[in-house]
Amino acid sequence: MVPTPASPAAAADEHGPGRKPSISREDILAAALKLVGPHRSVSSLSLREVAREAGIAPNSFYRQFRDMDELAVALIDLAGRSLRQIIGEARQRVAGGNRSVIRSSVEAFMEQLRADDKLLHVLLREGTVGSDAFKQAVDRELEFFEEELRLDLIRLARLDHATLHEPALAAKAITRLVFAVGGTAMDLPREKDTELVNQLSTMVRMIVTGARSLRPDESTRLGRR
């Protein structure tokens, strides 16, 4: 969608009472995040809602984004980068220590789920209710997670002198499981978080244990059943 040029009256209105003289992409993204939540996806937002929350006229929105689809994809990319950084920092904190990498990563995921910035909500919601463009953006972020996790699984297996069968498939199974549980957790009270962390950590360990114990000939036989 290509916006039409603003009329002089509309341009003057952009700097009217209560409206900001200038605004950045980050300001608009922050405004959109204030409107989303466990029961509100980016795909349900209107341009006027976001502009109102940002304190700008609708025409000012087009200075930073072509349309709401571009805004949603930018939010998804931001959410993915933020979560990868948070989980990466959690893994770094436990490197060389006695804490479980799996549990620390799951805890970091749950903490981000409850964070005030709602970024993780964007990833969890838009992959199921958004447009094809949103779903493709979410899939792209999940693939980034899977690749980073694949490398982590290989590294940890080497440290334990273990063989890892199909690390890419194991990483995909873990990523999709965690995000599926996260989608359910959004609708649950915080009191359930400890139970979910325990269950999810156990399920991830089961996948890792299976990937380390499964032999190539066994996976071929199982695939025929």
Secondary structure, DSSP 8 states (H G I E B T S, - for coil): -------HHHHHHTTSTT--S---HHHHHHHHHHH-BTTB-GGG--HHHHHHHHTS-HHHHTTT-SSHHHHHHHHHHHHHHHHHHHHHHHHHHHTTSSS-HHHHHHHHHHHHHTSTT-HHHHHHHHHHHS-HHHHHHHHHHHHHHHHHHHHHHHHHHHHTT---S-HHHHHHHHHHHHHHHHHHHTTS-GGGHHHHHHHHHHHHHHHHHHHHH--HHHHHHHHH-
